[in-house]
């Protein structure tokens, strides 16, 4: 089983108070959303704000609906929901032809957010739900391969942009001394030159990087299903089932007992690197055997099970770097989604341990963006709003 940290969880009341202070300090009334971190991340990010909406809902705060509306208000005319909206001038390397928002998208967590808010009794306007549906339909209509999987055209879209699964696209960064994050970031920016766009500014294809990430497909199928439950849409539900079945058929890696990515343009064997994103298929698969095999690895010290984990890369793998961005640390939103999957498959013990270990990591790290899974040391931006998801896991 996953080793539990020595720190015991605090009271839920004290934890909620801490999260409310965090969220209040990051809320920007004039913008209508929470900035993930005022210094490092002063803009709106798609899945960050969806998680913020969930946190606000757990706190019983009507800002949940305002935050979700802010995510969808940047939607492009064709339906794509951009991965960023800028609070001021945006970074030019991320801009599409229209320049108002990012040209890329990100894991579409707005379907799940809509379900959480609805279940919390927070009313969402019909136009908000319509935009959420249109965002998911855009992915289905514009980002599917002939095999039926969803693809991304840039590592930023996958959510895990420095993952070792992208190493075989010619991405620099791996050195004998460790990992050069700055070199990988520069390479990511250069990849925007290879992206082609639709008339509305949405990214459609890349000459150098196209992949079908297992986690992105799982997130999409999960959100198809969640939104379908809110609006009673049988088509969305059918698409969720179809995408989950296609993942099981094309992305399941029998050797690793995880779902792996699929390279479309570029890439190589690194797509099979065992990372915890490969567990996310458990969110949607109908195959309980596969789901349990993947989820059990979160508890296994020889795989992802770490004192403040789960780790993002298998702890025994050569690519594992517990202090390095997307190459080993534990991440609050991933832990939250692992728990969603564990509960779906009746793994209540794993769900409880994930709650406890996340609370210990959140506390030890100071509500960090991510943390070292071996010792809980805070990494990235500290504090980061999405660490508040810990209260949604209690």
C-alpha positions as a LaTeX table, in Angstrom:
\begin{tabular}{lrrr}
\hline
Residue & $x$ (\AA) & $y$ (\AA) & $z$ (\AA) \\
\hline
Unk1 & 0.00 & 0.00 & 0.00 \\
Unk2 & 0.98 & 3.63 & $-0.46$ \\
Unk3 & 3.05 & 4.77 & 2.52 \\
Unk4 & 1.12 & 7.35 & 4.49 \\
Unk5 & 2.98 & 10.49 & 5.64 \\
Unk6 & 3.64 & 10.89 & 9.32 \\
Unk7 & 1.73 & 14.18 & 9.45 \\
Unk8 & $-1.87$ & 13.63 & 10.48 \\
Unk9 & $-4.60$ & 15.55 & 8.65 \\
Unk10 & $-5.94$ & 18.61 & 10.39 \\
Unk11 & $-9.57$ & 19.45 & 11.01 \\
Unk12 & $-11.75$ & 19.96 & 7.97 \\
Unk13 & $-12.90$ & 23.32 & 9.37 \\
Unk14 & $-9.35$ & 24.64 & 9.70 \\
Unk15 & $-8.50$ & 23.34 & 6.25 \\
Unk16 & $-11.51$ & 25.06 & 4.71 \\
Unk17 & $-10.55$ & 28.29 & 6.43 \\
Unk18 & $-7.03$ & 28.08 & 4.99 \\
Unk19 & $-8.37$ & 27.39 & 1.51 \\
Unk20 & $-10.81$ & 30.28 & 1.70 \\
Unk21 & $-7.99$ & 32.65 & 2.66 \\
Unk22 & $-5.97$ & 31.35 & $-0.28$ \\
Unk23 & $-8.81$ & 31.72 & $-2.76$ \\
Unk24 & $-9.81$ & 35.16 & $-1.51$ \\
Unk25 & $-6.23$ & 36.39 & $-1.92$ \\
Unk26 & $-6.08$ & 35.14 & $-5.52$ \\
Unk27 & $-9.56$ & 36.34 & $-6.56$ \\
Unk28 & $-9.65$ & 39.29 & $-8.95$ \\
Unk29 & $-13.07$ & 40.91 & $-8.81$ \\
Unk30 & $-12.43$ & 43.10 & $-11.84$ \\
Unk31 & $-11.55$ & 40.03 & $-13.95$ \\
Unk32 & $-14.09$ & 37.59 & $-12.58$ \\
Unk33 & $-11.61$ & 34.80 & $-11.88$ \\
Unk34 & $-8.84$ & 33.65 & $-9.57$ \\
Unk35 & $-5.24$ & 33.92 & $-10.71$ \\
Unk36 & $-3.37$ & 30.67 & $-9.99$ \\
Unk37 & $-0.50$ & 32.66 & $-8.48$ \\
Unk38 & $-0.33$ & 36.47 & $-8.57$ \\
Unk39 & 3.35 & 36.61 & $-9.56$ \\
Unk40 & 3.99 & 33.48 & $-11.64$ \\
Unk41 & 0.55 & 32.97 & $-13.19$ \\
Unk42 & $-1.34$ & 36.29 & $-13.40$ \\
Unk43 & $-3.72$ & 35.16 & $-16.19$ \\
Unk44 & $-6.59$ & 32.68 & $-16.54$ \\
Unk45 & $-5.77$ & 29.06 & $-17.40$ \\
Unk46 & $-8.54$ & 26.74 & $-18.58$ \\
Unk47 & $-8.24$ & 23.78 & $-16.26$ \\
Unk48 & $-6.92$ & 25.84 & $-13.36$ \\
Unk49 & $-10.09$ & 27.96 & $-13.34$ \\
Unk50 & $-12.31$ & 24.90 & $-13.71$ \\
Unk51 & $-10.66$ & 23.52 & $-10.58$ \\
Unk52 & $-11.07$ & 26.92 & $-8.92$ \\
Unk53 & $-14.80$ & 26.75 & $-9.67$ \\
Unk54 & $-14.94$ & 23.35 & $-7.96$ \\
Unk55 & $-13.13$ & 24.74 & $-4.91$ \\
Unk56 & $-15.49$ & 27.72 & $-4.71$ \\
Unk57 & $-18.43$ & 25.28 & $-4.93$ \\
Unk58 & $-17.11$ & 23.20 & $-2.03$ \\
Unk59 & $-16.73$ & 26.43 & $-0.06$ \\
Unk60 & $-20.38$ & 27.22 & $-0.85$ \\
Unk61 & $-19.39$ & 30.41 & $-2.65$ \\
Unk62 & $-21.30$ & 31.75 & $-5.67$ \\
Unk63 & $-18.01$ & 32.78 & $-7.24$ \\
Unk64 & $-17.95$ & 29.19 & $-8.50$ \\
Unk65 & $-20.36$ & 30.11 & $-11.29$ \\
Unk66 & $-18.55$ & 33.38 & $-12.05$ \\
Unk67 & $-15.23$ & 31.56 & $-12.43$ \\
Unk68 & $-16.68$ & 28.92 & $-14.76$ \\
Unk69 & $-18.34$ & 31.62 & $-16.84$ \\
Unk70 & $-14.95$ & 33.34 & $-17.13$ \\
Unk71 & $-13.40$ & 30.15 & $-18.55$ \\
Unk72 & $-16.02$ & 29.92 & $-21.28$ \\
Unk73 & $-16.27$ & 33.63 & $-22.06$ \\
Unk74 & $-13.02$ & 33.40 & $-24.01$ \\
Unk75 & $-14.46$ & 30.76 & $-26.34$ \\
Unk76 & $-13.56$ & 31.32 & $-30.00$ \\
Unk77 & $-16.27$ & 31.57 & $-32.63$ \\
Unk78 & $-15.72$ & 28.01 & $-33.86$ \\
Unk79 & $-16.15$ & 26.59 & $-30.38$ \\
Unk80 & $-12.62$ & 26.02 & $-29.08$ \\
Unk81 & $-12.06$ & 27.04 & $-25.46$ \\
Unk82 & $-8.55$ & 28.59 & $-25.25$ \\
Unk83 & $-6.14$ & 27.38 & $-22.64$ \\
Unk84 & $-5.46$ & 30.99 & $-21.59$ \\
Unk85 & $-7.14$ & 34.36 & $-21.36$ \\
Unk86 & $-4.86$ & 37.28 & $-20.66$ \\
Unk87 & $-5.43$ & 39.76 & $-17.86$ \\
Unk88 & $-3.26$ & 42.22 & $-19.78$ \\
Unk89 & $-0.79$ & 41.85 & $-22.60$ \\
Unk90 & $-0.27$ & 38.18 & $-23.44$ \\
Unk91 & 3.04 & 36.46 & $-24.19$ \\
Unk92 & 3.55 & 36.70 & $-27.94$ \\
Unk93 & 4.78 & 33.11 & $-28.33$ \\
Unk94 & 1.40 & 31.76 & $-27.27$ \\
Unk95 & $-0.85$ & 34.02 & $-29.28$ \\
Unk96 & $-2.88$ & 32.87 & $-32.23$ \\
Unk97 & $-3.59$ & 35.05 & $-35.27$ \\
Unk98 & $-6.29$ & 37.04 & $-33.47$ \\
Unk99 & $-4.13$ & 37.88 & $-30.44$ \\
Unk100 & $-6.86$ & 38.03 & $-27.79$ \\
Unk101 & $-6.30$ & 34.66 & $-26.17$ \\
Unk102 & $-4.13$ & 31.61 & $-26.52$ \\
Unk103 & $-4.56$ & 29.73 & $-29.80$ \\
Unk104 & $-4.26$ & 26.42 & $-27.93$ \\
Unk105 & $-6.66$ & 24.52 & $-25.73$ \\
Unk106 & $-6.15$ & 22.42 & $-22.58$ \\
Unk107 & $-7.87$ & 19.51 & $-20.78$ \\
Unk108 & $-11.60$ & 20.43 & $-21.01$ \\
Unk109 & $-12.48$ & 20.19 & $-17.33$ \\
Unk110 & $-15.54$ & 22.44 & $-17.68$ \\
Unk111 & $-17.94$ & 19.50 & $-18.08$ \\
Unk112 & $-16.93$ & 18.05 & $-14.73$ \\
Unk113 & $-16.97$ & 21.50 & $-13.13$ \\
Unk114 & $-20.53$ & 22.05 & $-14.38$ \\
Unk115 & $-21.61$ & 18.77 & $-12.76$ \\
Unk116 & $-19.96$ & 19.58 & $-9.43$ \\
Unk117 & $-21.54$ & 23.03 & $-9.35$ \\
Unk118 & $-24.96$ & 21.69 & $-10.30$ \\
Unk119 & $-24.81$ & 19.04 & $-7.58$ \\
Unk120 & $-23.85$ & 21.77 & $-5.11$ \\
Unk121 & $-27.05$ & 23.63 & $-5.98$ \\
Unk122 & $-25.29$ & 26.39 & $-7.91$ \\
Unk123 & $-27.36$ & 27.45 & $-10.90$ \\
Unk124 & $-25.59$ & 27.78 & $-14.23$ \\
Unk125 & $-27.06$ & 29.89 & $-17.00$ \\
Unk126 & $-28.24$ & 27.98 & $-20.08$ \\
Unk127 & $-25.75$ & 29.86 & $-22.25$ \\
Unk128 & $-22.89$ & 28.66 & $-20.03$ \\
Unk129 & $-23.94$ & 25.04 & $-20.46$ \\
Unk130 & $-24.37$ & 25.63 & $-24.19$ \\
Unk131 & $-20.82$ & 26.96 & $-24.43$ \\
Unk132 & $-19.50$ & 23.98 & $-22.51$ \\
Unk133 & $-21.23$ & 21.62 & $-24.91$ \\
Unk134 & $-19.90$ & 23.54 & $-27.91$ \\
Unk135 & $-16.36$ & 23.33 & $-26.49$ \\
Unk136 & $-16.57$ & 19.56 & $-26.25$ \\
Unk137 & $-18.16$ & 19.28 & $-29.68$ \\
Unk138 & $-15.28$ & 21.30 & $-31.15$ \\
Unk139 & $-12.80$ & 18.71 & $-29.90$ \\
Unk140 & $-14.89$ & 15.89 & $-31.35$ \\
Unk141 & $-15.29$ & 17.57 & $-34.73$ \\
Unk142 & $-11.85$ & 19.17 & $-35.18$ \\
Unk143 & $-9.37$ & 17.16 & $-33.12$ \\
Unk144 & $-10.01$ & 13.47 & $-33.85$ \\
Unk145 & $-7.81$ & 11.09 & $-35.78$ \\
Unk146 & $-9.26$ & 8.61 & $-38.26$ \\
Unk147 & $-8.92$ & 6.01 & $-35.48$ \\
Unk148 & $-11.24$ & 8.02 & $-33.25$ \\
Unk149 & $-8.77$ & 9.39 & $-30.70$ \\
Unk150 & $-8.39$ & 13.05 & $-29.77$ \\
Unk151 & $-5.08$ & 14.71 & $-30.52$ \\
Unk152 & $-3.14$ & 17.75 & $-29.31$ \\
Unk153 & $-0.87$ & 19.93 & $-31.42$ \\
Unk154 & 1.44 & 21.19 & $-28.69$ \\
Unk155 & 2.70 & 19.85 & $-25.33$ \\
Unk156 & 1.02 & 22.80 & $-23.59$ \\
Unk157 & $-2.36$ & 21.42 & $-24.61$ \\
Unk158 & $-1.78$ & 18.12 & $-22.81$ \\
Unk159 & $-1.33$ & 19.82 & $-19.44$ \\
Unk160 & 1.99 & 18.01 & $-18.76$ \\
Unk161 & 4.19 & 20.01 & $-21.11$ \\
Unk162 & 7.63 & 18.88 & $-19.87$ \\
Unk163 & 6.69 & 15.23 & $-19.48$ \\
Unk164 & 9.30 & 12.60 & $-20.45$ \\
Unk165 & 6.66 & 11.26 & $-22.85$ \\
Unk166 & 7.56 & 14.12 & $-25.18$ \\
Unk167 & 11.32 & 13.51 & $-25.13$ \\
Unk168 & 11.44 & 11.74 & $-28.50$ \\
Unk169 & 10.04 & 14.72 & $-30.40$ \\
Unk170 & 13.55 & 16.12 & $-30.50$ \\
Unk171 & 12.92 & 18.13 & $-27.35$ \\
Unk172 & 16.12 & 19.20 & $-25.59$ \\
Unk173 & 16.51 & 19.18 & $-21.85$ \\
Unk174 & 17.90 & 15.77 & $-20.97$ \\
Unk175 & 21.54 & 16.04 & $-19.87$ \\
Unk176 & 23.99 & 13.88 & $-17.97$ \\
Unk177 & 23.73 & 16.34 & $-15.10$ \\
Unk178 & 19.94 & 16.19 & $-14.96$ \\
Unk179 & 17.42 & 18.25 & $-16.89$ \\
Unk180 & 17.55 & 21.67 & $-18.52$ \\
Unk181 & 14.07 & 23.12 & $-18.06$ \\
Unk182 & 14.94 & 26.39 & $-19.79$ \\
Unk183 & 16.00 & 24.56 & $-22.93$ \\
Unk184 & 12.73 & 22.61 & $-23.01$ \\
Unk185 & 10.71 & 25.78 & $-22.49$ \\
Unk186 & 12.49 & 27.46 & $-25.41$ \\
Unk187 & 11.80 & 24.41 & $-27.57$ \\
Unk188 & 8.11 & 24.53 & $-26.64$ \\
Unk189 & 7.92 & 28.16 & $-27.72$ \\
Unk190 & 9.56 & 27.34 & $-31.05$ \\
Unk191 & 6.91 & 24.69 & $-31.72$ \\
Unk192 & 4.29 & 27.42 & $-32.05$ \\
Unk193 & 5.92 & 28.30 & $-35.38$ \\
Unk194 & 4.87 & 24.88 & $-36.68$ \\
Unk195 & 1.19 & 25.25 & $-35.78$ \\
Unk196 & $-1.49$ & 26.00 & $-38.38$ \\
Unk197 & $-4.71$ & 27.79 & $-37.48$ \\
Unk198 & $-8.36$ & 28.08 & $-38.41$ \\
Unk199 & $-9.85$ & 31.44 & $-39.34$ \\
Unk200 & $-11.07$ & 32.03 & $-35.79$ \\
Unk201 & $-7.55$ & 31.62 & $-34.42$ \\
Unk202 & $-7.83$ & 28.08 & $-33.07$ \\
Unk203 & $-4.87$ & 25.76 & $-33.55$ \\
Unk204 & $-5.69$ & 22.82 & $-35.82$ \\
Unk205 & $-2.47$ & 20.99 & $-36.70$ \\
Unk206 & 1.29 & 21.03 & $-36.33$ \\
Unk207 & 4.06 & 20.15 & $-38.75$ \\
Unk208 & 6.27 & 18.86 & $-35.92$ \\
Unk209 & 4.15 & 17.74 & $-32.94$ \\
Unk210 & 0.84 & 15.87 & $-32.96$ \\
Unk211 & 0.00 & 13.28 & $-30.31$ \\
Unk212 & $-2.96$ & 11.47 & $-28.79$ \\
Unk213 & $-2.23$ & 11.65 & $-25.04$ \\
Unk214 & $-3.90$ & 8.99 & $-22.93$ \\
Unk215 & $-4.75$ & 11.43 & $-20.17$ \\
Unk216 & $-6.14$ & 14.12 & $-22.49$ \\
Unk217 & $-8.44$ & 11.53 & $-24.09$ \\
Unk218 & $-9.51$ & 10.32 & $-20.65$ \\
Unk219 & $-10.17$ & 13.88 & $-19.46$ \\
Unk220 & $-12.26$ & 14.59 & $-22.55$ \\
Unk221 & $-14.31$ & 11.39 & $-22.24$ \\
Unk222 & $-14.81$ & 12.11 & $-18.52$ \\
Unk223 & $-16.07$ & 15.60 & $-19.28$ \\
Unk224 & $-18.33$ & 14.37 & $-22.08$ \\
Unk225 & $-19.93$ & 12.03 & $-19.56$ \\
Unk226 & $-20.15$ & 14.60 & $-16.76$ \\
Unk227 & $-21.77$ & 17.28 & $-18.91$ \\
Unk228 & $-24.12$ & 14.71 & $-20.43$ \\
Unk229 & $-25.40$ & 13.97 & $-16.93$ \\
Unk230 & $-26.09$ & 17.66 & $-16.33$ \\
Unk231 & $-27.93$ & 18.45 & $-19.55$ \\
Unk232 & $-29.31$ & 14.99 & $-20.36$ \\
Unk233 & $-27.50$ & 14.73 & $-23.67$ \\
Unk234 & $-27.41$ & 11.18 & $-25.06$ \\
Unk235 & $-24.99$ & 12.12 & $-27.84$ \\
Unk236 & $-22.37$ & 13.34 & $-25.39$ \\
Unk237 & $-22.81$ & 10.18 & $-23.33$ \\
Unk238 & $-22.38$ & 8.01 & $-26.43$ \\
Unk239 & $-19.22$ & 9.88 & $-27.37$ \\
Unk240 & $-17.81$ & 9.35 & $-23.88$ \\
Unk241 & $-18.37$ & 5.62 & $-24.19$ \\
Unk242 & $-16.94$ & 5.48 & $-27.70$ \\
Unk243 & $-13.81$ & 7.39 & $-26.75$ \\
Unk244 & $-13.25$ & 5.22 & $-23.65$ \\
Unk245 & $-13.57$ & 2.05 & $-25.72$ \\
Unk246 & $-11.16$ & 3.40 & $-28.34$ \\
Unk247 & $-8.64$ & 4.20 & $-25.61$ \\
Unk248 & $-8.87$ & 0.65 & $-24.29$ \\
Unk249 & $-8.33$ & $-0.73$ & $-27.77$ \\
Unk250 & $-5.51$ & 1.53 & $-28.96$ \\
Unk251 & $-3.76$ & 3.00 & $-25.91$ \\
Unk252 & $-3.71$ & 0.23 & $-23.29$ \\
Unk253 & $-0.12$ & $-0.85$ & $-22.61$ \\
Unk254 & $-0.20$ & $-4.42$ & $-21.35$ \\
Unk255 & 3.43 & $-4.37$ & $-20.24$ \\
Unk256 & 3.01 & $-1.29$ & $-18.03$ \\
Unk257 & $-0.64$ & $-1.93$ & $-17.14$ \\
Unk258 & $-1.26$ & 1.72 & $-17.99$ \\
Unk259 & $-2.68$ & 3.69 & $-20.89$ \\
Unk260 & 0.10 & 5.14 & $-23.10$ \\
Unk261 & 0.16 & 8.01 & $-25.58$ \\
Unk262 & 0.14 & 7.61 & $-29.35$ \\
Unk263 & 2.50 & 9.58 & $-31.60$ \\
Unk264 & 0.94 & 10.97 & $-34.79$ \\
Unk265 & 3.50 & 13.49 & $-36.09$ \\
Unk266 & 6.99 & 13.04 & $-34.63$ \\
Unk267 & 7.64 & 11.11 & $-31.47$ \\
Unk268 & 9.01 & 7.70 & $-30.59$ \\
Unk269 & 9.32 & 5.17 & $-27.73$ \\
Unk270 & 9.13 & 7.85 & $-25.02$ \\
Unk271 & 5.32 & 7.82 & $-25.38$ \\
Unk272 & 5.43 & 4.58 & $-23.36$ \\
Unk273 & 7.33 & 6.09 & $-20.41$ \\
Unk274 & 5.35 & 5.02 & $-17.32$ \\
Unk275 & 3.86 & 8.23 & $-15.93$ \\
Unk276 & 0.87 & 8.62 & $-13.66$ \\
Unk277 & $-1.13$ & 10.21 & $-16.48$ \\
Unk278 & $-1.36$ & 6.62 & $-17.70$ \\
Unk279 & $-3.71$ & 5.88 & $-14.80$ \\
Unk280 & $-6.30$ & 8.40 & $-15.97$ \\
Unk281 & $-8.06$ & 5.97 & $-18.30$ \\
Unk282 & $-9.61$ & 4.61 & $-15.10$ \\
Unk283 & $-11.81$ & 7.71 & $-15.07$ \\
Unk284 & $-13.78$ & 6.36 & $-18.01$ \\
Unk285 & $-12.98$ & 2.75 & $-18.87$ \\
Unk286 & $-15.72$ & 0.13 & $-18.56$ \\
Unk287 & $-13.01$ & $-2.50$ & $-18.02$ \\
Unk288 & $-12.70$ & $-2.91$ & $-14.26$ \\
Unk289 & $-9.66$ & $-5.17$ & $-14.58$ \\
Unk290 & $-7.70$ & $-2.48$ & $-16.41$ \\
Unk291 & $-8.87$ & 0.24 & $-14.02$ \\
Unk292 & $-7.85$ & $-1.68$ & $-10.90$ \\
Unk293 & $-4.49$ & $-2.67$ & $-12.38$ \\
Unk294 & $-3.68$ & 0.96 & $-13.11$ \\
Unk295 & $-5.05$ & 2.44 & $-9.89$ \\
Unk296 & $-3.23$ & $-0.10$ & $-7.70$ \\
Unk297 & 0.06 & 1.36 & $-8.93$ \\
Unk298 & $-0.70$ & 4.59 & $-7.06$ \\
Unk299 & $-0.24$ & 2.56 & $-3.86$ \\
Unk300 & 2.83 & 0.60 & $-4.96$ \\
Unk301 & 6.22 & 1.95 & $-3.73$ \\
Unk302 & 7.91 & 0.34 & $-6.73$ \\
Unk303 & 5.64 & 2.38 & $-9.03$ \\
Unk304 & 4.02 & 5.71 & $-8.02$ \\
Unk305 & 3.52 & 5.17 & $-4.31$ \\
Unk306 & 5.60 & 7.78 & $-2.44$ \\
Unk307 & 5.29 & 9.29 & 1.06 \\
Unk308 & 3.78 & 12.51 & $-0.33$ \\
Unk309 & 2.78 & 11.13 & $-3.73$ \\
Unk310 & 1.72 & 9.73 & $-6.01$ \\
Unk311 & 4.81 & 10.54 & $-8.05$ \\
Unk312 & 4.23 & 11.62 & $-11.64$ \\
Unk313 & 6.86 & 9.21 & $-13.02$ \\
Unk314 & 7.50 & 5.65 & $-11.81$ \\
Unk315 & 10.01 & 6.01 & $-8.97$ \\
Unk316 & 12.34 & 3.32 & $-10.33$ \\
Unk317 & 12.44 & 4.74 & $-13.87$ \\
Unk318 & 15.55 & 6.49 & $-15.22$ \\
Unk319 & 13.47 & 9.60 & $-16.05$ \\
Unk320 & 12.26 & 10.05 & $-12.46$ \\
Unk321 & 13.28 & 13.43 & $-11.02$ \\
Unk322 & 11.15 & 14.21 & $-7.95$ \\
Unk323 & 12.03 & 17.92 & $-7.91$ \\
Unk324 & 11.61 & 18.59 & $-11.64$ \\
Unk325 & 8.53 & 20.06 & $-13.33$ \\
Unk326 & 6.33 & 17.25 & $-14.75$ \\
Unk327 & 9.16 & 14.72 & $-14.39$ \\
Unk328 & 8.36 & 13.26 & $-10.99$ \\
Unk329 & 6.55 & 15.58 & $-8.53$ \\
Unk330 & 3.07 & 15.10 & $-7.09$ \\
Unk331 & 0.32 & 17.37 & $-8.41$ \\
Unk332 & $-2.90$ & 18.40 & $-6.58$ \\
Unk333 & $-5.21$ & 18.22 & $-9.63$ \\
Unk334 & $-3.93$ & 14.79 & $-10.60$ \\
Unk335 & $-4.51$ & 13.51 & $-7.07$ \\
Unk336 & $-8.05$ & 14.88 & $-7.18$ \\
Unk337 & $-8.73$ & 13.08 & $-10.47$ \\
Unk338 & $-7.13$ & 9.85 & $-9.27$ \\
Unk339 & $-9.56$ & 9.96 & $-6.38$ \\
Unk340 & $-12.48$ & 10.48 & $-8.76$ \\
Unk341 & $-11.39$ & 7.36 & $-10.63$ \\
Unk342 & $-10.82$ & 5.32 & $-7.46$ \\
Unk343 & $-14.29$ & 6.16 & $-6.16$ \\
Unk344 & $-15.82$ & 5.24 & $-9.50$ \\
Unk345 & $-14.34$ & 1.76 & $-9.24$ \\
Unk346 & $-15.16$ & 1.21 & $-5.57$ \\
Unk347 & $-11.57$ & 1.58 & $-4.34$ \\
Unk348 & $-12.55$ & 3.47 & $-1.22$ \\
Unk349 & $-9.32$ & 2.67 & 0.63 \\
Unk350 & $-7.23$ & 4.19 & $-2.13$ \\
Unk351 & $-9.54$ & 7.22 & $-2.25$ \\
Unk352 & $-9.11$ & 7.77 & 1.49 \\
Unk353 & $-5.32$ & 7.46 & 1.34 \\
Unk354 & $-5.22$ & 9.92 & $-1.57$ \\
Unk355 & $-7.17$ & 12.41 & 0.54 \\
Unk356 & $-4.81$ & 12.04 & 3.50 \\
Unk357 & $-1.62$ & 12.10 & 1.48 \\
Unk358 & $-2.78$ & 15.15 & $-0.49$ \\
Unk359 & $-3.62$ & 17.01 & 2.68 \\
Unk360 & $-0.19$ & 16.23 & 4.11 \\
Unk361 & 1.50 & 17.32 & 0.86 \\
Unk362 & $-0.57$ & 20.48 & 0.66 \\
Unk363 & 0.25 & 21.44 & 4.23 \\
Unk364 & 3.94 & 20.56 & 4.08 \\
Unk365 & 4.46 & 22.33 & 0.75 \\
Unk366 & 2.60 & 25.50 & 1.72 \\
Unk367 & $-0.18$ & 24.93 & $-0.85$ \\
Unk368 & 2.37 & 24.60 & $-3.64$ \\
Unk369 & 1.71 & 24.18 & $-7.36$ \\
Unk370 & 3.36 & 20.76 & $-7.04$ \\
Unk371 & 5.69 & 19.10 & $-4.54$ \\
Unk372 & 8.45 & 16.55 & $-4.14$ \\
Unk373 & 6.62 & 13.26 & $-3.48$ \\
Unk374 & 9.45 & 11.96 & $-1.29$ \\
Unk375 & 9.51 & 14.77 & 1.28 \\
Unk376 & 6.65 & 17.17 & 0.48 \\
Unk377 & 8.95 & 20.09 & $-0.37$ \\
Unk378 & 6.96 & 22.78 & $-2.18$ \\
Unk379 & 7.89 & 23.39 & $-5.82$ \\
Unk380 & 6.77 & 25.73 & $-8.55$ \\
Unk381 & 4.51 & 28.62 & $-7.54$ \\
Unk382 & 3.78 & 28.81 & $-3.83$ \\
Unk383 & 0.95 & 29.18 & $-3.01$ \\
Unk384 & $-1.07$ & 27.96 & $-6.00$ \\
Unk385 & $-4.86$ & 28.10 & $-6.03$ \\
Unk386 & $-5.50$ & 24.60 & $-7.33$ \\
Unk387 & $-3.89$ & 23.17 & $-4.20$ \\
Unk388 & $-7.21$ & 24.13 & $-2.61$ \\
Unk389 & $-8.69$ & 21.01 & $-4.27$ \\
Unk390 & $-7.66$ & 19.22 & $-1.11$ \\
Unk391 & $-10.98$ & 20.25 & 0.47 \\
Unk392 & $-12.88$ & 18.60 & $-2.38$ \\
Unk393 & $-11.16$ & 15.32 & $-1.53$ \\
Unk394 & $-12.28$ & 15.10 & 2.12 \\
\hline
\end{tabular}
